[in-house]
Amino acid sequence: MNEKTWPFSIFLANEAETIRLGEELALTVKPGDCLALVGDLGSGKSTLARALIRAIADEDELEVPSPTFTIVQSYALRFPVSHLDLYRLSDVSELDELGLDEMLSDGVCLIEWPEMAAGELPSDSTITLRLSHEGEGRLATIDAPPRLRARFERVLAIRDFLQEAGKANVSRRYFSGDAAYRTYERVWDAAGQCLLMDWEPPPAGPAIKDGKTYAEIVHLARSVTPFVAIDHFLSGNGFSVPAIIHQDLERGILLLEDMGRGGVLDDNGDPIEERYFSSVACLAALHDTPAPSTIRVDEGITYQVPPFDADAMKIETSLLLDWYLPHVRGHETRSDERQSFFVVWDELIGKLADTEKNLLLRDFHSPNIIWQEHETGIRKVGIIDFQDAMIGPTAYDLASIIQDARVTVSSDLQARLMSYYLDIRRKNPTFDETAFLKAYAIMAAQRNCKLVGIWVRLMKRDAKPHYMKHMPRTLSYLRSALAHSDLGPLRAWLAQAGVDIQ
């Protein structure tokens, strides 16, 4: 049903299908959208609007009264939603008094009887949905400006995908969005609940070095294929990862097992020690499991796991130069400072030549660990969000969990977790503890140099200042890593640059 000729129509055989369409539209509309609902009395406009609002609220019993007499009903949901009925509007000038522009500035408007405001609705962001009687059911005809059409085509492509998976009559709700072009839906029916990953390839972005974009240099996944490949490898070696129920690699849609909501933090957001120790044991097992650089994904499809190479490591640390230093010093980083910074990192990366290299998951920390209470051993540690995995120093992932970016892990607990990990790894006669500890310090420093830049970037570029609450912790972790003797050159560079390392 994707790549449709516009406008297009959907037959709704009954009220349940009208509600289903409303729930699908709830996954499609975004702040700034105006949905004009056109149709005679009894055509289903209010049913569809009610279903859409309840789906955005994720509350099936939410009271959604008709705005016939109030003209507008407002809802403070995941984003603001305004439901308008213009039937009693005496003059189009009253739209200004209602504040339609303000409603659309950060929210969505659903408008019944939009004919009363003909010519006043924004032409570039108004979706028209016309409901008409057809036989025993209704016909929904949808039209939208060209820039909005891809969203509707996508939600209907997912409808086709679910039908292929034997899930034609499921309920769907927005679950989360962990990246601009990857979102998750909660999908359920009488058989149970699962998660849908919707991943459209992001725009390439500007080339910044040797004709490559930032995402290409740091080897960020751009499709579902890497996720499927790493999922196959991990599940095949006894680790807990989401089962893939149905997949469409070309369209970038996966139906996944829902592993639950149990995490590794208590109600106060502090580490549950038992679960952190289990997570460290899981990593030790993974690091003792040789990983191939090429993984079979499907018939005729293989995936080459990228290396965590020098270019990737250095461009990530450059976030400190691009964002953190200008923030604390009030001026851009000088070119000679950049050059000397990368000289230091070339030296540190060179010291990784003798360290253990295997699969690293890249973001093995509290947000991406789902506790599996019903399992045993390492399978208690459910792993998600591993599509950006690489082959590189395994110490990186240990630094990710022991120095958890979003959680304060005390120095005492850090030491005990490290001791526990080393006790397990020492059983492997090929494990080089000295080289590993050196790599741990370098990787911890590399990761925290990246993070201090990310927190500032999220605040300044993305208007998400709450991430700055992690800055003191990240600097504390960085200071800890810099205590290793091999980190002397970086410690000296940061001190001269004015980074708080005392």
C-alpha positions as CSV (number, residue, x, y, z in Angstrom):
1,M,0.0,0.0,0.0
2,N,3.0,2.3,0.0
3,E,4.0,4.5,-3.0
4,K,0.3,5.3,-3.5
5,T,-1.3,7.6,-6.0
6,W,-2.7,10.6,-4.1
7,P,-5.3,11.1,-2.8
8,F,-5.9,7.5,-1.8
9,S,-8.8,5.7,-0.2
10,I,-9.2,3.0,2.4
11,F,-12.4,1.0,2.9
12,L,-13.5,0.8,6.6
13,A,-15.8,-2.1,7.0
14,N,-16.9,-1.3,10.5
15,E,-16.2,0.9,13.6
16,A,-13.2,-1.3,14.6
17,E,-11.5,-0.4,11.3
18,T,-12.2,3.3,11.8
19,I,-10.6,3.1,15.2
20,R,-7.7,1.2,13.7
21,L,-7.1,4.0,11.2
22,G,-7.3,6.6,14.0
23,E,-4.6,4.6,15.9
24,E,-2.4,4.5,12.8
25,L,-2.8,8.2,12.2
26,A,-1.7,8.8,15.8
27,L,1.6,7.2,14.8
28,T,1.8,9.5,11.7
29,V,1.0,13.0,12.9
30,K,3.6,15.3,14.3
31,P,3.5,18.7,16.0
32,G,2.6,21.3,13.4
33,D,0.2,19.0,11.6
34,C,-3.4,20.0,11.0
35,L,-5.8,17.1,10.4
36,A,-9.0,18.3,8.7
37,L,-11.8,15.7,9.1
38,V,-14.5,16.1,6.5
39,G,-17.8,14.2,6.4
40,D,-21.5,14.3,7.1
41,L,-23.1,13.6,10.4
42,G,-22.6,10.0,11.4
43,S,-19.7,9.5,9.0
44,G,-17.3,8.6,11.8
45,K,-15.3,11.8,12.3
46,S,-15.7,11.8,16.1
47,T,-15.0,8.1,16.3
48,L,-11.7,8.5,14.4
49,A,-10.7,11.6,16.3
50,R,-11.4,9.9,19.7
51,A,-9.3,6.9,18.6
52,L,-6.4,9.1,17.5
53,I,-6.4,11.1,20.8
54,R,-6.6,8.0,23.0
55,A,-3.8,6.4,21.0
56,I,-1.5,9.4,21.5
57,A,-2.4,9.4,25.2
58,D,-2.0,5.6,25.3
59,E,-5.1,5.5,27.4
60,D,-8.1,3.5,25.9
61,E,-10.6,4.9,28.4
62,L,-9.5,8.5,28.2
63,E,-12.6,10.8,28.2
64,V,-12.7,12.6,24.9
65,P,-15.9,14.8,24.8
66,S,-17.2,16.3,21.7
67,P,-16.0,19.9,21.2
68,T,-19.3,20.8,19.6
69,F,-20.3,23.4,22.2
70,T,-16.8,24.3,23.5
71,I,-15.4,24.5,20.0
72,V,-12.0,23.3,21.2
73,Q,-10.8,20.6,23.6
74,S,-7.1,20.6,24.5
75,Y,-5.0,17.6,25.7
76,A,-1.6,17.7,27.2
77,L,-0.2,14.4,25.9
78,R,3.1,13.2,24.4
79,F,2.7,16.4,22.4
80,P,-0.2,18.9,22.7
81,V,-3.4,17.9,20.8
82,S,-6.3,20.3,20.1
83,H,-9.6,18.9,19.0
84,L,-11.8,21.5,17.3
85,D,-15.4,21.4,16.0
86,L,-16.1,24.5,13.8
87,Y,-19.7,23.7,13.1
88,R,-20.9,26.5,15.4
89,L,-18.3,29.0,14.2
90,S,-20.1,32.2,13.2
91,D,-17.3,33.8,11.3
92,V,-13.9,32.6,10.1
93,S,-12.2,35.5,11.9
94,E,-12.9,33.7,15.2
95,L,-10.1,31.3,14.3
96,D,-7.7,34.1,15.3
97,E,-9.3,34.3,18.7
98,L,-9.0,30.5,19.1
99,G,-5.3,30.8,18.5
100,L,-4.9,28.2,15.8
101,D,-1.4,29.3,15.0
102,E,-0.3,28.9,18.6
103,M,-1.9,25.4,18.8
104,L,0.1,24.3,15.8
105,S,3.4,25.8,16.9
106,D,4.1,22.8,19.2
107,G,1.1,20.5,18.7
108,V,-1.4,18.8,16.4
109,C,-4.9,20.1,15.6
110,L,-7.8,17.8,14.7
111,I,-10.6,19.8,13.1
112,E,-14.1,18.7,12.4
113,W,-16.2,20.7,10.0
114,P,-13.1,22.4,8.5
115,E,-15.2,23.7,5.7
116,M,-16.1,26.6,8.1
117,A,-12.5,27.8,7.8
118,A,-12.0,27.2,4.1
119,G,-8.8,28.9,2.9
120,E,-7.6,29.7,6.5
121,L,-5.9,26.4,7.3
122,P,-2.2,26.1,6.5
123,S,-1.9,24.6,3.1
124,D,1.6,23.1,3.6
125,S,0.7,21.2,6.8
126,T,-3.0,20.3,6.5
127,I,-3.9,16.7,5.9
128,T,-7.5,16.2,4.6
129,L,-9.3,13.0,5.6
130,R,-12.8,12.7,4.0
131,L,-15.2,10.1,5.4
132,S,-18.2,9.0,3.3
133,H,-20.7,6.2,3.5
134,E,-20.1,3.2,1.2
135,G,-22.3,0.2,1.4
136,E,-22.3,-1.2,5.0
137,G,-19.1,0.7,5.8
138,R,-17.2,3.9,5.1
139,L,-14.6,5.1,2.7
140,A,-11.7,7.2,4.1
141,T,-10.0,9.3,1.5
142,I,-6.8,10.9,2.5
143,D,-4.8,13.7,0.9
144,A,-1.7,15.5,2.1
145,P,0.9,18.0,0.9
146,P,3.8,16.2,-0.8
147,R,6.2,16.7,2.1
148,L,3.9,14.8,4.4
149,R,3.0,11.9,2.2
150,A,5.9,9.7,2.9
151,R,4.8,9.4,6.6
152,F,1.4,8.1,5.6
153,E,2.9,5.7,3.1
154,R,5.3,4.4,5.8
155,V,2.5,3.8,8.3
156,L,0.6,1.8,5.7
157,A,3.7,-0.1,4.6
158,I,3.9,-1.2,8.3
159,R,0.2,-2.2,8.0
160,D,1.2,-4.5,5.1
161,F,4.2,-5.8,7.0
162,L,2.0,-6.8,10.0
163,Q,-0.5,-8.5,7.8
164,E,2.4,-10.5,6.3
165,A,3.4,-11.4,9.8
166,G,-0.1,-12.7,10.6
167,K,-0.7,-9.6,12.8
168,A,-3.4,-7.9,10.7
169,N,-5.6,-6.9,13.6
170,V,-3.1,-5.8,16.2
171,S,-3.3,-2.6,18.2
172,R,-0.3,-0.2,17.8
173,R,1.1,2.5,20.0
174,Y,4.2,4.7,19.9
175,F,6.8,3.3,22.3
176,S,10.0,5.2,21.9
177,G,12.3,6.9,19.5
178,D,16.0,6.4,20.1
179,A,17.2,8.2,17.0
180,A,15.8,10.6,14.5
181,Y,15.0,7.9,11.9
182,R,14.4,4.9,14.2
183,T,11.2,4.5,16.3
184,Y,9.6,1.7,18.1
185,E,5.9,0.7,18.4
186,R,4.2,-1.5,21.0
187,V,2.1,-4.0,19.1
188,W,-0.3,-6.4,20.7
189,D,-3.3,-8.7,20.1
190,A,-4.8,-11.7,21.9
191,A,-1.6,-13.7,21.4
192,G,0.5,-11.2,23.3
193,Q,2.7,-8.1,22.9
194,C,5.8,-7.5,20.9
195,L,7.8,-4.5,19.6
196,L,8.1,-3.1,16.1
197,M,11.3,-1.4,15.0
198,D,10.7,1.1,12.2
199,W,14.0,2.2,10.7
200,E,14.1,4.3,7.6
201,P,17.6,5.1,6.3
202,P,18.6,8.6,7.5
203,P,20.0,11.2,5.1
204,A,23.6,10.8,4.3
205,G,24.7,14.1,5.9
206,P,27.7,16.2,4.9
207,A,31.1,14.8,4.1
208,I,33.6,15.9,6.7
209,K,36.8,13.9,6.0
210,D,38.0,12.0,2.9
211,G,34.5,12.2,1.4
212,K,32.9,10.4,4.4
213,T,30.2,11.6,6.7
214,Y,30.5,11.5,10.5
215,A,28.2,8.5,10.6
216,E,30.4,6.6,8.1
217,I,33.6,7.4,9.9
218,V,32.3,6.1,13.3
219,H,30.5,3.2,11.6
220,L,26.9,4.0,12.7
221,A,24.4,1.5,11.4
222,R,22.1,2.9,8.7
223,S,19.7,0.0,8.3
224,V,18.2,-2.9,10.2
225,T,20.7,-5.4,8.7
226,P,23.5,-4.8,11.3
227,F,20.9,-5.3,14.1
228,V,19.7,-8.6,12.6
229,A,23.3,-9.8,12.1
230,I,24.4,-9.1,15.7
231,D,21.2,-10.5,17.0
232,H,21.9,-13.8,15.2
233,F,25.4,-14.0,16.5
234,L,24.4,-13.2,20.1
235,S,21.4,-15.5,20.2
236,G,23.4,-18.3,18.6
237,N,25.9,-18.1,21.3
238,G,23.5,-18.2,24.3
239,F,23.0,-14.5,25.0
240,S,19.6,-13.0,25.7
241,V,18.5,-10.7,22.9
242,P,15.1,-10.0,21.3
243,A,13.9,-12.8,19.1
244,I,13.1,-11.6,15.6
245,I,9.5,-12.6,14.8
246,H,9.3,-11.2,11.3
247,Q,11.6,-9.0,9.2
248,D,11.7,-6.9,6.1
249,L,15.3,-5.9,5.5
250,E,14.5,-3.9,2.4
251,R,11.9,-1.7,4.0
252,G,13.7,-1.6,7.4
253,I,11.0,-3.1,9.6
254,L,11.4,-5.7,12.3
255,L,8.9,-7.3,14.6
256,L,10.7,-8.2,17.8
257,E,10.1,-10.0,21.1
258,D,9.2,-7.6,23.9
259,M,11.8,-8.4,26.6
260,G,10.0,-6.5,29.3
261,R,10.8,-3.4,31.3
262,G,13.0,-4.7,34.1
263,G,16.3,-2.8,34.3
264,V,19.4,-2.8,36.4
265,L,18.6,0.3,38.5
266,D,16.4,0.6,41.6
267,D,13.5,3.0,42.1
268,N,15.9,5.8,43.0
269,G,18.0,5.3,39.8
270,D,20.9,3.7,41.6
271,P,22.7,0.5,40.5
272,I,21.3,-2.8,41.7
273,E,24.6,-4.4,42.5
274,E,23.5,-8.0,41.8
275,R,22.4,-7.0,38.3
276,Y,25.6,-5.0,37.6
277,F,27.7,-8.0,38.6
278,S,25.6,-10.2,36.3
279,S,26.1,-7.7,33.5
280,V,29.9,-7.8,34.0
281,A,29.8,-11.6,34.0
282,C,27.8,-11.5,30.7
283,L,30.5,-9.3,29.2
284,A,33.3,-11.6,30.4
285,A,31.5,-14.5,28.6
286,L,31.0,-12.4,25.5
287,H,34.7,-11.4,25.5
288,D,35.7,-15.1,25.7
289,T,33.5,-15.9,22.7
290,P,35.4,-15.3,19.4
291,A,33.3,-13.3,17.0
292,P,33.6,-13.4,13.2
293,S,34.0,-10.2,11.3
294,T,31.5,-11.5,8.7
295,I,28.0,-12.7,9.8
296,R,25.3,-14.3,7.7
297,V,22.1,-12.4,7.8
298,D,19.8,-14.1,5.3
299,E,20.0,-16.2,2.1
300,G,22.7,-14.4,0.1
301,I,23.1,-11.6,2.6
302,T,26.1,-11.2,4.8
303,Y,27.2,-8.3,7.1
304,Q,30.8,-7.2,7.6
305,V,31.2,-6.0,11.2
306,P,33.2,-2.7,11.0
307,P,36.4,-2.1,13.0
308,F,36.7,0.4,15.8
309,D,39.6,2.0,14.0
310,A,41.7,5.1,14.7
311,D,39.6,7.4,12.6
312,A,36.4,6.4,14.5
313,M,38.1,6.8,17.9
314,K,39.6,10.2,17.1
315,I,36.5,11.8,15.5
316,E,34.5,10.8,18.5
317,T,37.0,12.4,20.9
318,S,36.8,15.6,18.7
319,L,33.4,16.3,20.2
320,L,35.4,17.6,23.2
321,L,37.1,20.0,20.9
322,D,34.0,21.0,19.0
323,W,31.5,21.4,21.8
324,Y,32.9,21.1,25.3
325,L,35.9,23.3,25.1
326,P,34.1,26.2,23.4
327,H,31.4,25.9,26.0
328,V,33.7,26.2,29.0
329,R,36.2,28.7,27.5
330,G,34.0,30.9,25.4
331,H,35.9,30.6,22.1
332,E,36.5,28.0,19.4
333,T,39.4,25.5,19.8
334,R,42.5,26.7,17.9
335,S,43.8,24.6,15.0
336,D,47.2,24.1,16.8
337,E,45.3,22.7,19.8
338,R,43.4,20.3,17.6
339,Q,46.6,19.1,16.0
340,S,48.3,18.5,19.3
341,F,45.2,16.7,20.7
342,F,45.2,14.2,17.9
343,V,48.9,13.7,18.2
344,V,48.2,12.6,21.8
345,W,45.4,10.3,20.6
346,D,47.6,8.8,17.8
347,E,50.1,7.8,20.6
348,L,47.3,6.4,22.8
349,I,45.7,4.4,20.0
350,G,49.1,3.0,19.1
351,K,49.3,1.6,22.6
352,L,46.3,-0.6,21.9
353,A,48.2,-2.7,19.4
354,D,48.6,-5.6,21.9
355,T,45.2,-5.5,23.5
356,E,42.4,-8.0,23.1
357,K,40.0,-7.2,20.2
358,N,36.7,-8.9,19.7
359,L,33.0,-7.9,19.4
360,L,32.2,-4.7,21.3
361,L,28.5,-3.7,21.6
362,R,29.3,0.0,21.9
363,D,26.5,1.0,24.3
364,F,26.4,-1.7,26.9
365,H,25.1,0.4,29.8
366,S,21.9,0.6,32.0
367,P,19.4,1.9,29.3
368,N,20.2,-1.0,27.1
369,I,20.1,-3.9,29.6
370,I,16.7,-5.6,30.3
371,W,16.7,-7.8,33.3
372,Q,15.3,-11.3,32.6
373,E,14.2,-12.5,36.0
374,H,12.9,-15.8,34.7
375,E,16.3,-16.8,33.1
376,T,19.5,-18.1,34.7
377,G,23.2,-17.2,34.4
378,I,24.2,-14.8,31.7
379,R,20.8,-15.1,30.1
380,K,19.4,-12.9,32.9
381,V,21.1,-10.0,31.1
382,G,18.9,-9.0,28.2
383,I,20.8,-7.0,25.6
384,I,19.3,-4.5,23.2
385,D,20.5,-1.6,21.0
386,F,23.5,-3.3,19.6
387,Q,23.2,-2.4,15.9
388,D,26.4,-0.2,16.1
389,A,28.6,-3.1,17.3
390,M,32.2,-3.2,16.1
391,I,35.3,-5.3,16.3
392,G,37.7,-3.5,18.7
393,P,39.1,-3.4,22.2
394,T,36.7,-5.3,24.4
395,A,37.7,-3.1,27.3
396,Y,35.4,-0.4,25.8
397,D,32.2,-2.2,26.8
398,L,33.5,-2.8,30.3
399,A,34.2,0.9,30.7
400,S,30.6,1.5,29.4
401,I,29.0,-0.4,32.2
402,I,31.5,0.2,35.1
403,Q,31.5,3.9,34.3
404,D,27.8,4.1,33.4
405,A,27.2,7.5,31.8
406,R,23.8,8.0,33.2
407,V,24.3,6.5,36.7
408,T,26.7,7.2,39.5
409,V,28.7,4.1,40.1
410,S,30.8,4.6,43.2
411,S,34.5,4.1,43.1
412,D,34.2,1.2,45.5
413,L,31.6,-0.5,43.3
414,Q,33.7,0.2,40.2
415,A,36.7,-1.5,41.8
416,R,34.6,-4.5,42.9
417,L,33.1,-4.9,39.4
418,M,36.5,-4.7,37.8
419,S,37.9,-7.3,40.2
420,Y,34.9,-9.6,39.5
421,Y,35.4,-9.3,35.8
422,L,39.2,-10.0,36.0
423,D,38.6,-13.1,38.2
424,I,36.4,-14.5,35.5
425,R,38.8,-13.7,32.6
426,R,41.9,-15.0,34.4
427,K,40.5,-18.5,33.8
428,N,41.4,-18.0,30.1
429,P,45.1,-18.6,29.9
430,T,45.4,-16.3,26.8
431,F,44.0,-13.3,28.7
432,D,46.6,-10.5,29.1
433,E,45.5,-8.6,32.2
434,T,48.1,-5.8,32.0
435,A,47.3,-5.0,28.3
436,F,43.5,-5.1,29.2
437,L,43.8,-2.7,32.0
438,K,45.8,-0.3,29.8
439,A,43.1,-0.6,27.1
440,Y,40.4,0.0,29.8
441,A,41.9,3.3,30.8
442,I,42.4,4.4,27.2
443,M,38.9,3.4,26.2
444,A,37.3,5.0,29.3
445,A,39.1,8.2,28.5
446,Q,38.1,8.0,24.8
447,R,34.4,7.4,25.7
448,N,34.3,10.2,28.3
449,C,36.0,12.7,26.0
450,K,33.2,12.0,23.5
451,L,30.4,12.2,26.2
452,V,31.4,15.6,27.5
453,G,31.0,16.9,24.0
454,I,27.7,15.1,23.5
455,W,26.1,16.6,26.6
456,V,27.0,20.2,25.5
457,R,25.8,19.4,21.9
458,L,22.5,18.1,23.2
459,M,22.0,21.3,25.2
460,K,23.1,23.8,22.6
461,R,22.1,22.2,19.2
462,D,19.2,20.0,20.2
463,A,17.7,22.1,23.0
464,K,18.0,19.3,25.6
465,P,19.7,20.9,28.5
466,H,18.7,18.1,31.0
467,Y,21.6,16.0,29.7
468,M,24.0,18.4,31.3
469,K,23.2,16.8,34.7
470,H,25.5,14.0,33.6
471,M,28.5,16.3,33.1
472,P,29.9,16.2,36.7
473,R,29.7,12.4,36.7
474,T,31.4,12.2,33.3
475,L,34.2,14.4,34.3
476,S,34.7,12.3,37.4
477,Y,34.9,9.2,35.3
478,L,37.4,10.9,33.0
479,R,39.6,11.9,36.0
480,S,39.6,8.3,37.1
481,A,40.7,7.0,33.7
482,L,43.5,9.6,33.5
483,A,45.1,8.2,36.7
484,H,46.6,5.4,34.6
485,S,50.3,5.9,33.9
486,D,49.8,5.5,30.1
487,L,47.4,8.4,30.1
488,G,50.0,11.0,31.1
489,P,50.1,12.8,27.8
490,L,46.3,13.3,27.6
491,R,46.2,14.3,31.3
492,A,48.8,17.1,30.5
493,W,47.0,18.2,27.3
494,L,43.6,18.5,29.1
495,A,45.2,20.4,32.0
496,Q,46.7,22.9,29.7
497,A,43.4,23.3,27.8
498,G,41.6,24.1,31.0
499,V,39.6,20.9,31.4
500,D,38.7,20.2,35.1
501,I,40.8,17.1,35.8
502,Q,41.7,17.8,39.5
